[in-house]
């Protein structure tokens, strides 16, 4: 997964790899964290409360879509 693949994490619910695939799991966590940071930097403070508790960029994106 490369940096340009962040949109993929927002557009699709990419499942978490099994813990037996440590390298894939680490890469998934890294991409999820980066995509979450990008989303959170792009929204105003009062909207962040609507994203609280969303575990993946996809669920965050869906919450924003439902909100607007």
Number of C-alpha atoms within 10 A of each C-alpha: 11 7 9 7 11 17 12 15 21 20 13 14 12 14 9 13 15 9 10 8 9 11 11 15 15 14 14 18 15 13 20 21 14 16 23 23 12 13 16 16 11 10 12 9 10 8 12 15 9 13 21 10 9 14 12 21 29 21 18 22 19 16 15 16 9 8 9 6
